[in-house]
Amino acid sequence: MKQKILILHGWGGSDFPHWQSWLAAEIAKNYGCVSFLKFSNPDFPSKEKWIEELLKELEDFRPDIVVCHSLANILWFHICNGSVSAKIQKLFLVAPPSLGCDIEELKSFFPCEIPTNLYAKEALIVASTNDPYMSLDEAKSLQTALNIPMIVLNDAGHINTDSGYGEWPWILEEIKNISK
């Protein structure tokens, strides 16, 4: 893999056995270039602090591919609506939460406007038919607003460890196919 891959976790982090930690290990063990950024205080996140950390990582690491999960999607939207200048090759928006999320620990991230520019040549939403944090109708509305493709996984929950997503070969193959 020639591209640099940046993996961004959501609320609570994505420690092993989450698919994001598995993905980082799979990329690294084949001498791929990966950054699995750990945001400060993942259980009680601060939008301003996470934005600061992400902008620094974008400047230092200069990724080609970004893989967001959960709250990281909203974080990406915020930087797209603000001060990002990086342009990436591919953006994966996996299991974004509802833009109307009202979880107390996440209140600094909401409301969030849908960006008009994702700063990616290509982007893809990966949603689930039964995600407790975003209904399929909301995911379809987001897809329409962003005008990007979407893959819908059947009964995949929040596409996390709780819903059986430790190893996730599909995402690894998608990234490898970009890297060819």
C-alpha positions as CSV (number, residue, x, y, z in Angstrom):
1,M,0.0,0.0,0.0
2,K,1.4,3.3,-1.1
3,Q,-1.2,5.6,0.3
4,K,-1.3,7.0,3.8
5,I,-4.4,5.9,5.7
6,L,-5.8,7.9,8.7
7,I,-8.3,6.1,10.9
8,L,-10.6,8.3,13.1
9,H,-12.5,6.8,16.0
10,G,-15.7,8.0,17.5
11,W,-17.1,8.4,21.0
12,G,-15.5,5.9,23.4
13,G,-12.6,5.1,21.0
14,S,-12.2,1.9,18.9
15,D,-9.9,-0.2,21.0
16,F,-9.3,-3.9,20.2
17,P,-11.4,-5.9,19.1
18,H,-13.1,-3.0,17.2
19,W,-12.7,-3.2,13.4
20,Q,-10.8,0.0,13.3
21,S,-8.0,-1.3,15.6
22,W,-8.0,-4.5,13.5
23,L,-7.8,-2.5,10.3
24,A,-4.8,-0.4,11.6
25,A,-3.0,-3.6,12.5
26,E,-3.7,-5.3,9.2
27,I,-2.4,-2.2,7.3
28,A,0.7,-1.9,9.5
29,K,1.7,-5.6,9.4
30,N,2.0,-5.4,5.6
31,Y,4.2,-2.3,6.0
32,G,1.4,0.1,5.1
33,C,1.5,3.6,6.3
34,V,-1.3,4.1,8.9
35,S,-2.2,6.6,11.6
36,F,-4.8,5.5,14.1
37,L,-5.2,8.8,15.9
38,K,-6.3,8.5,19.5
39,F,-8.3,11.6,20.4
40,S,-8.1,13.0,23.9
41,N,-10.8,12.0,26.4
42,P,-12.8,9.7,24.1
43,D,-15.5,9.1,26.7
44,F,-16.2,12.8,27.2
45,P,-15.0,14.4,23.9
46,S,-14.6,18.1,23.3
47,K,-15.3,19.2,19.8
48,E,-12.7,22.1,19.9
49,K,-10.0,19.8,21.3
50,W,-10.7,17.0,18.8
51,I,-10.7,19.6,15.9
52,E,-7.3,20.9,17.1
53,E,-5.9,17.3,17.2
54,L,-7.3,16.4,13.8
55,L,-6.1,19.5,12.1
56,K,-2.6,18.9,13.5
57,E,-2.6,15.2,12.3
58,L,-3.8,16.2,8.8
59,E,-1.0,18.7,8.6
60,D,1.7,16.3,9.9
61,F,0.6,13.0,8.4
62,R,-1.0,14.2,5.1
63,P,-3.3,11.2,4.5
64,D,-4.6,10.0,1.2
65,I,-7.5,8.0,2.7
66,V,-9.5,8.8,5.8
67,V,-11.8,6.3,7.5
68,C,-14.2,7.8,10.0
69,H,-16.5,5.9,12.4
70,S,-19.4,7.3,14.3
71,L,-18.7,10.7,15.9
72,A,-15.6,11.1,13.8
73,N,-18.0,11.7,10.8
74,I,-19.4,14.7,12.6
75,L,-15.9,15.9,13.4
76,W,-15.0,15.6,9.7
77,F,-18.1,17.6,8.9
78,H,-17.1,20.3,11.3
79,I,-13.6,20.7,9.8
80,C,-15.1,20.8,6.3
81,N,-17.3,23.6,7.5
82,G,-14.3,25.4,9.0
83,S,-10.6,25.5,8.4
84,V,-9.6,22.3,6.6
85,S,-7.5,22.7,3.5
86,A,-6.4,19.1,2.9
87,K,-7.8,17.3,-0.1
88,I,-7.8,13.5,0.3
89,Q,-8.3,10.8,-2.3
90,K,-11.0,8.8,-0.5
91,L,-13.2,9.3,2.5
92,F,-15.1,6.5,4.3
93,L,-18.0,7.7,6.4
94,V,-18.9,4.6,8.5
95,A,-22.0,4.7,10.7
96,P,-22.5,8.4,11.1
97,P,-24.8,9.4,14.0
98,S,-27.9,11.4,13.6
99,L,-27.3,15.1,13.0
100,G,-30.0,15.6,15.7
101,C,-28.1,13.6,18.3
102,D,-28.9,14.7,21.9
103,I,-26.5,12.5,23.9
104,E,-25.3,14.7,26.8
105,E,-21.6,13.8,26.5
106,L,-21.6,14.7,22.8
107,K,-23.4,18.0,23.0
108,S,-20.4,20.1,22.0
109,F,-20.5,18.4,18.5
110,F,-24.2,19.4,17.8
111,P,-25.8,20.9,16.0
112,C,-23.7,20.2,12.9
113,E,-24.4,21.5,9.3
114,I,-23.9,19.1,6.4
115,P,-20.9,20.4,4.5
116,T,-21.0,21.4,0.9
117,N,-17.5,20.1,0.3
118,L,-16.0,16.9,1.9
119,Y,-12.5,17.7,0.7
120,A,-12.3,14.3,-0.9
121,K,-12.1,13.2,-4.5
122,E,-14.3,10.3,-3.6
123,A,-16.5,9.5,-0.6
124,L,-18.7,6.7,0.6
125,I,-21.2,6.3,3.4
126,V,-21.5,2.9,5.0
127,A,-24.7,2.6,6.9
128,S,-26.8,-0.1,8.6
129,T,-30.5,-1.0,8.5
130,N,-30.7,-1.0,12.3
131,D,-28.1,1.5,13.6
132,P,-29.4,2.8,16.9
133,Y,-27.7,6.2,16.3
134,M,-29.0,6.9,12.8
135,S,-32.1,5.6,11.1
136,L,-31.8,4.4,7.6
137,D,-34.1,7.2,6.4
138,E,-31.7,9.7,8.0
139,A,-28.7,8.0,6.3
140,K,-30.5,8.2,2.9
141,S,-31.2,11.9,3.5
142,L,-27.5,12.5,4.4
143,Q,-26.5,10.6,1.3
144,T,-28.8,12.8,-0.9
145,A,-27.5,16.0,0.7
146,L,-23.8,15.0,0.2
147,N,-24.5,13.5,-3.2
148,I,-22.2,10.5,-2.6
149,P,-22.7,6.7,-2.9
150,M,-23.9,4.7,0.1
151,I,-23.6,1.0,1.0
152,V,-26.2,-0.3,3.4
153,L,-25.4,-3.3,5.6
154,N,-28.3,-5.4,6.7
155,D,-28.7,-5.7,10.5
156,A,-25.1,-4.4,11.2
157,G,-26.1,-2.2,14.2
158,H,-23.6,0.6,14.7
159,I,-21.0,-1.3,12.8
160,N,-18.9,-1.8,15.9
161,T,-17.7,-4.6,18.1
162,D,-21.2,-5.0,19.8
163,S,-22.6,-5.8,16.4
164,G,-19.9,-8.3,15.4
165,Y,-17.5,-6.0,13.6
166,G,-14.0,-7.0,14.9
167,E,-12.4,-8.3,11.8
168,W,-13.9,-6.6,8.7
169,P,-12.2,-7.8,5.6
170,W,-14.5,-5.8,3.3
171,I,-13.1,-2.4,4.4
172,L,-9.5,-3.7,4.1
173,E,-10.1,-4.9,0.6
174,E,-11.7,-1.5,-0.3
175,I,-8.6,0.3,0.9
176,K,-6.3,-2.2,-0.9
177,N,-8.2,-1.6,-4.1
178,I,-7.7,2.1,-3.9
179,S,-4.0,1.6,-3.2
180,K,-3.5,-0.4,-6.5
